[in-house]
């Protein structure tokens, strides 16, 4: 007798259950596939819609504006171009609450939530559901968004950047002169005012200590100088020699120094240069309009074309207006340069002193205060050989007395445009640009005054050494104007030196610097 009985009907039940599971999986796959395709289609509409809408966050001068209703129209155009809301003229219904198309300024979620420099486009649509019907839902809803930015930018976070990535010619960053150079954020709580040196000089990079030692170092603080900074990054080593000191402010409880840091890329490498032919030729004080082909520049010397200073007849005042100065400037002694606000292009020649003992007496605006200028130094159209007046020259812009110059800002360049002048707004925030793409690059830049140096703006010289002299008896930003040494500057150069025998303040103020624009899709 067979005592083993086989359960009957179990296989059928298992097969039926398996078929149900397979059907559910298939329905789920179909639902997810439809959702994925719809999300991709929505993204194809939201991305260009957000980018186009962000264009209306600023006017043609870069000033903020209300983007509506233009932003709505842009979002609608790209939504309909991708098949959404095509039966809704102007997306009138879609743009109502719950209609499926939302444009938020500022964005209501994400990393840029609340930012007035960003705009968000949200598209919501449905597709038929298979799996969800089991739960009583005939459709599935898919929502996709995109965020685009149109920001005037920020001024980067570094005050001093040495781009040199080789160990040649001594330290890439140097602080000297026996005084104290203090870098600090102008607005308490802001991050910035950092030092970054790319040079790999020096091998003791594992201790993050700025100590004395022989040989080349990336950053050298010497001659009794003190550098005070929130933080310094050096690819090579930091050295303090001859009584030099590195101090942290604020105090971190640990060194404000990171040796063996990653080199910093040139943040202005792709900045478009001014096109010489789009700006008027410069006019010398004697009325000569400079010729692009033959000019050797302006001679700025004492004489009838530069009248005496009413306060000191031993000094003559030469006044210059914006334009392209083919051959640059040759400056004699006892000359006070007064620069009208705007863009000055030195097409060859640079700024050179006439005679071994020559020196500029002072640099200001015609009102006697800070000159709001942008100076771009490059090659002239006929640069052939190094040293030719048509080729880029050194910038020797030191003054025996006051040197007061600040970069053009929005107020300055807008006033220039309103008066019918050339547009310098694309380069506002740049005080001096020593072009690194010329035929014979590497010409030095020297700035500063003996009794007072007030500078603001970005100094960009990717292939040159920049030296800023803070003066011999200056008192920093809080001292009287006649002895102030206040450098609200950012230096991005091949190498740099800050020299001062007294107090040199360097407040990090992004509002005074060239702004790195932030534009495009960010989320």
Rosetta blueprint (number, residue, H / E / L):
1 X L
2 X L
3 X L
4 X L
5 X L
6 X L
7 X L
8 X L
9 X L
10 X H
11 X H
12 X H
13 X H
14 X H
15 X H
16 X H
17 X H
18 X H
19 X H
20 X H
21 X H
22 X H
23 X H
24 X H
25 X H
26 X H
27 X H
28 X H
29 X H
30 X H
31 X H
32 X H
33 X H
34 X H
35 X H
36 X H
37 X H
38 X H
39 X H
40 X H
41 X H
42 X H
43 X H
44 X H
45 X H
46 X H
47 X H
48 X H
49 X H
50 X H
51 X H
52 X H
53 X H
54 X H
55 X H
56 X H
57 X H
58 X E
59 X L
60 X L
61 X L
62 X L
63 X L
64 X E
65 X L
66 X L
67 X L
68 X L
69 X L
70 X H
71 X H
72 X H
73 X H
74 X H
75 X H
76 X H
77 X H
78 X H
79 X H
80 X H
81 X H
82 X L
83 X L
84 X L
85 X L
86 X L
87 X L
88 X L
89 X H
90 X H
91 X H
92 X L
93 X L
94 X L
95 X L
96 X L
97 X L
98 X L
99 X L
100 X L
101 X E
102 X E
103 X E
104 X E
105 X L
106 X L
107 X L
108 X L
109 X L
110 X L
111 X L
112 X L
113 X L
114 X L
115 X L
116 X L
117 X L
118 X E
119 X E
120 X E
121 X E
122 X E
123 X E
124 X E
125 X E
126 X E
127 X E
128 X E
129 X L
130 X L
131 X H
132 X H
133 X H
134 X H
135 X H
136 X L
137 X L
138 X L
139 X E
140 X E
141 X E
142 X E
143 X E
144 X E
145 X E
146 X E
147 X E
148 X E
149 X E
150 X E
151 X E
152 X E
153 X E
154 X E
155 X L
156 X L
157 X L
158 X E
159 X E
160 X E
161 X E
162 X E
163 X L
164 X L
165 X L
166 X L
167 X L
168 X L
169 X L
170 X L
171 X L
172 X L
173 X E
174 X E
175 X E
176 X E
177 X L
178 X L
179 X L
180 X E
181 X E
182 X E
183 X E
184 X E
185 X E
186 X L
187 X L
188 X L
189 X L
190 X L
191 X L
192 X L
193 X L
194 X E
195 X E
196 X E
197 X E
198 X L
199 X L
200 X L
201 X L
202 X L
203 X L
204 X L
205 X L
206 X L
207 X L
208 X L
209 X L
210 X L
211 X E
212 X L
213 X L
214 X L
215 X L
216 X L
217 X L
218 X L
219 X E
220 X E
221 X E
222 X L
223 X L
224 X L
225 X L
226 X E
227 X E
228 X E
229 X E
230 X L
231 X L
232 X E
233 X E
234 X E
235 X L
236 X L
237 X L
238 X E
239 X E
240 X E
241 X L
242 X L
243 X L
244 X L
245 X E
246 X E
247 X E
248 X E
249 X L
250 X L
251 X L
252 X L
253 X L
254 X L
255 X L
256 X L
257 X E
258 X E
259 X E
260 X L
261 X L
262 X L
263 X L
264 X L
265 X L
266 X L
267 X L
268 X L
269 X L
270 X L
271 X L
272 X L
273 X L
274 X L
275 X L
276 X H
277 X H
278 X H
279 X L
280 X L
281 X E
282 X L
283 X E
284 X L
285 X L
286 X L
287 X L
288 X L
289 X E
290 X L
291 X L
292 X L
293 X L
294 X L
295 X L
296 X L
297 X L
298 X E
299 X E
300 X E
301 X L
302 X L
303 X E
304 X L
305 X L
306 X E
307 X L
308 X E
309 X E
310 X L
311 X L
312 X E
313 X E
314 X E
315 X E
316 X E
317 X E
318 X E
319 X E
320 X E
321 X L
322 X L
323 X E
324 X E
325 X E
326 X E
327 X L
328 X L
329 X E
330 X E
331 X E
332 X L
333 X L
334 X L
335 X E
336 X E
337 X E
338 X E
339 X E
340 X L
341 X L
342 X E
343 X E
344 X E
345 X E
346 X E
347 X E
348 X L
349 X L
350 X L
351 X E
352 X E
353 X E
354 X L
355 X L
356 X L
357 X L
358 X L
359 X L
360 X E
361 X E
362 X E
363 X E
364 X E
365 X L
366 X L
367 X L
368 X L
369 X L
370 X L
371 X E
372 X E
373 X E
374 X E
375 X E
376 X E
377 X E
378 X E
379 X L
380 X L
381 X L
382 X L
383 X L
384 X L
385 X L
386 X L
387 X L
388 X L
389 X L
390 X L
391 X L
392 X L
393 X L
394 X L
395 X E
396 X E
397 X E
398 X E
399 X E
400 X L
401 X L
402 X E
403 X E
404 X E
405 X E
406 X E
407 X L
408 X L
409 X L
410 X H
411 X H
412 X H
413 X H
414 X H
415 X H
416 X H
417 X H
418 X H
419 X L
420 X L
421 X L
422 X L
423 X L
424 X L
425 X H
426 X H
427 X H
428 X L
429 X L
430 X E
431 X E
432 X E
433 X E
434 X E
435 X L
436 X L
437 X L
438 X L
439 X L
440 X L
441 X L
442 X L
443 X L
444 X L
445 X E
446 X E
447 X E
448 X E
449 X E
450 X L
451 X L
452 X E
453 X E
454 X E
455 X E
456 X E
457 X E
458 X E
459 X E
460 X E
461 X E
462 X E
463 X E
464 X E
465 X E
466 X E
467 X E
468 X E
469 X E
470 X L
471 X L
472 X L
473 X L
474 X L
475 X E
476 X L
477 X L
478 X L
479 X L
480 X L
481 X H
482 X H
483 X H
484 X L
485 X E
486 X E
487 X E
488 X E
489 X E
490 X E
491 X E
492 X E
493 X E
494 X E
495 X E
496 X E
497 X E
498 X E
499 X E
500 X L
501 X L
502 X L
503 X E
504 X E
505 X E
506 X E
507 X E
508 X E
509 X L
510 X H
511 X H
512 X H
513 X L
514 X L
515 X L
516 X E
517 X E
518 X E
519 X E
520 X E
521 X E
522 X L
523 X L
